Amino acid sequence: MRSLFESIWSRPDPVLAEAAIAGEHLVAKIRLSLATVLLLIPFINSLFFFPFEPKEGLVGISLVSGTFLLSVIMYALISRNYNPRWLPFASSAFDVTLISSALTMFLLMDEPHTAVNSKVVFEGYFLAIGASSLRYDKRICIIAGLLAFVEYFAIVYFAANHWDLNSPKYAPYPYGIFAWSNEVSRLIMMLTASALSLFLVSRSQRLLQLATSDPLTGLFNRGYVEDRLAIELSRARRYGNVLTLAVIDADRFKGLRKVESLRELVAATPIQLGLLAQSVRITISAGLASFPDDGDDAAELLAAADERMFRAKRQGRNLVVARPEAVLSS
């Protein structure tokens, strides 16, 4: 149970965290665009379509104005590479709470059926939950899903206890009659969307692991090291820090006595064939190449090592071939 919790409630890999910054920037752009449209709607309606009603207008303008202001602030922070660890959590929570605030607005305007049976605003929860997966952090997916569940349940519970939602005075019920079965279905769908978002992030982390590490040893490959180095360099520039890179080499490794020992061990180890009741011995041939003597890049080193491996086979097999200067003895 503890290992399961740790696997879910853990920070994302730094490479995914860097990708999440781009996702956060995209969400900020979309949020600001929607907030701008919402800010214009009350004024356009009051000027061209229907008279301005003080109560509804005040609530609506106050909500969209606050949303627009916060959207501008968050976009400015992210655009200037201000990305503390708490910001993705706050940003995701803001998206969810924005939908809840819109539904709450209908309660304040004495339109409870619109709040609990909305066919447009409610779907915004799924957009907010789906956007949480762009942060590539399972913790954010969980928090966004649970927050949406709790806030919407509170709205429905409040409406059901403060209004007689199925009273004849609301006929012909343009948004439909109230039924707890419908609301429970909505809550279940909300949790399902959260689980799907969590699965997508988990899958992304798994694909990153497969793409950047050796499946046998679990060690990171060259591509991951280069990506991680670029991230750390970017962070050092951003915060004005000093970055030191250490390159470590095993002493006398290019003498590769280990490879010679491996060859001797393989040659001396009999392999029992159970069906034939007899044993056989196998041998190996190896070619060694070292930087910088044998090449300046990976392609040159691989080519040199491959050529020497075939040379070992041509010379009778069961050999380790390196540069003439290399020492294969201890």
N, C-alpha and C positions, 0 to 999 in steps of 0.2 A: 504493500500500500504506500509506504514511504517513497519507494523508487518511482511508482506511478505518479505521485504528487510532484516529485522533483523533476520528472521528465516533462510534465505539463507546465508547472510553474517555474520555468527557468528562462533566463535571458536568451534572446536569439543570438545566433552566431554573428560575429562582427561583420562578415560579408553580407548577410541578410539584413543586418541593422543598417548598413549603408544603403542597400537597395530600398529599405523602408523610408529613407529620407526622400527619395524621389516619389514614392507613393504618397507620402504625407504632403508633399508639394502639390501633387495632382489633386488630392482631396481638397486642399486649401483653395485652389483655383475654382473648382466646381462649387464649393461652398460659397465663395464670394460672389460668383456669378448668380447663383440662385438667390442669395440674400439681396443682390441688387434688383433683380426682377421683383421679388416680394416687396421691396421698399417702394417700387413704383406703382404697384397695383392699387393700393388704397387711394392714391392721388388721382390716378387715371379714372378709377371708378367714380370718384366724387365729382370730377370735372366733366365727364362725358356721358356717364351711364345713369347713375341714380344719385339722389341727394345724399349729402354727408350726414350720417347719424352720429351724434356726439359719443354715445356710449360705445357702440361698436367701432367707430373710427378711432377713438382714443386707445382702446385695447389693442386694436390691430396695428396702429402706427407705433405704439410703444413697443410691441413685441418685435416687429420687423426692424425697427430702428436699433433696438438692442442687439438683434441678431446681426445686422449689417455692421455695427461698430465692432463687435467681437470678431466677426469674420475678417474685417480689415486688420485688426490687431494680430490675429493668428497668422494671416497671410504674410504680414510684414515680418513677423518673427522668423517664420520658416524661410522666407526669401533671403533673409540676412544670415542664414546658416546658424540661427540660434535654435538648437535642438537638444535641450536637456532631456534627461531620461523621463521626466514626468510629462513632457509635452504631448507625446502620442496618446497617453492615457487621458489627459485633459481634453485633447482634440476629439477623441472618439466619444467620450462622455458628453461633450458639447453637442455632437451630431445627434446622439440619441435624445438628449434632453430637449433639443430644438423641436423634434417631432412631438414630444410630450407637451411642450409649451403650446404648440399650435392646437392640440386637442383640448388642452386646458382652457384656451381662449374661448372655445365654443361653450364650455361650461360657464364661464364668466358672462357670456352673452345670453345665457338661459336657453341654450340649444343642446341639451344633453344627448339627444339622438344622433346629432351630427358627430359628437365626440366619441360615442361608443359604437357607431355603425358606419363610420367614415369609410368610403371605398377608395379614397385618394390619399388622404393624409396618412392613414395607417400604414400604407405600403412604404412610406418613407422609412419606417423602422428597418425594413429589409435592406434598403440602400445603406443605411448607417451601419448595420451589422455586416453587410458585405464589404463595405469600405474598410472595416477593421482588419480584414485579411491582408490589405495592402501594407499594413505595418509589420507583417511577418513576425508577429509576436503572439504566441498562444494566450498569454495572460490578458492581452487587450481584447482578444476575441471573447474570452470568458466574461470579462468585466462588461463589455458592451452588451452581450446577450442577456446577462443577469440584470443589468440596469434597465434595459428595455422592458424586460418581463415585469420587474417590480414597479416601474413607473406606470406602465399601461394597466397593470392590475389595480393599482391605487386609483387611477382615473375611473375605471369601470366600477370599482367598489363604491367610490364616492358618489358617482352618478346613480347607481342602483339604490343607494340608501337615502338620497336627498330628493329624488324625483320618483313619481309613480309613472315609470316610463311606458307602461302599457295602458295608461288612462285613455278613455275615449276622446278626451279633448285634443289629443295629438293626432287623431285620425285626419287624413288617410295614411299616416305614417310614411312620409316620402322617403325616409331612410330605413324603413323596416321596423318591425317590432323588436323589443329587447328580449334576448334569450341567453341565459348563462351558457347553454351548450355551444352557441356560436362564439362566445367570448373565450371559452376554454379551448375551442379549436384554434382560435387565433393565437392564444398563448402557446399552444403546442407547436404550431407552425413557426412561431418566433424562436422557440428553443431548438427546433430542427434546423432553422437557418443558422443559428449560432454553432450548432454541432458541425454543419457543413463548412462554415468558415474556419472552425478549428481544424477540421480535416485537411482543408486546402493548405493551411500554414504548416501542418505536420508533414504533408506531402512535399512541400517546398523544401523544408529542412532535410527531409530524407534524400531528395534529389540532389541537393547541394552536397550532402555527405558522400553520395555515390560518385559525384562528379569531381570531388576535390580530395578524395582520400583513397588509399590502397585498400582493397577489400580484404586482403589477408592480414596485413599488419595494423591497419587503421591509421597509418601515418599520412599526413597531408602531402599532396603532390606539389609539383613546381607551380602549377597554375594558381593554386590556393595561396601559396607563399607570395607570389607576385601581387595578387589581388589584396591580400592583407597588408603588404608593404605599402601599396598605393593608398590604402585607407589610413594607415598610421601616419604617412607623410602628409596627407590632407589634414588630419587632425592636428598634427604638429604645426602646420602653417596657420591653421585657423586660430589656435590658441597661443601661438608664439612660443611653443615648447621646443626643446632640443631632442632630436631623435638619434640614437646610436644604433648602428647595425653591426652585429658580430657574425663573422663567418668562421665556423669551426671545422677543422679537418682532423681525422684520426691520424696520429703519428705513424709513419711507415706503412700506411695503408696501401699505397701504390706498389709496395713490394709484394702485396696481396698474398703473403704466406698463408692467409686464411683460405684462399682459393686452392692453393697447393695442398693444404691439409684436407680440404673437402674432397679434392680429387683422390687423394690417398685413402681417405675413409670410405668413399663410395667403392673404389676398386677392391678394398679389402672386405667389404660386407657382402656375404652370400645372401641371396634371395631364395627362400624356399618356395617351390612350386608344389602346392598341396596335391593336385590331381596327378602329377607325374612322379611324385615322391622323389624329387631330385632338386638340387639347388643350382642356381646360376649366378654369375657375377657380371655386373655391368660396369662400364667406365664412362667418364665424361671428358669432354674437351672444352677448354675455355680460352677466350681471347680477352686481353686486358687493354684498356686505353685510359690515359690520364691527361687531365688538363693542367697546364697548357701545352705540355710537350706534344700531345697527339691531336690537338684541335682546340679551336676557340669557341665552339658552340656544341650543342647537343648532337646535331646531325653529324658533325665531323667525328665526334667521339664514338658514336654508335657505329659509324661506318668503319672506323679503325678497329674497334673491338670485334665487329662481325668478320672483317677480313682476317684477323689473327685467329679467330675461332676456326675458320675454314682451313687456315694454314696448319693448325694443330691436327686437324683431321687428315690433311694430306701427308703430314709427317708421321703418321702411324697411329694417331688417336691416343687417348689417355694422357694428354699433355695440357699444360697451361702455357700459352705463348703471350709474351709481353714485349716491350721494347728491349733491345739488347742490354741497355743500362739497368733495367729493372732487376731487383734481387728477389728471387722466389724462395730463398732459404731464410731461416730466422736469423 
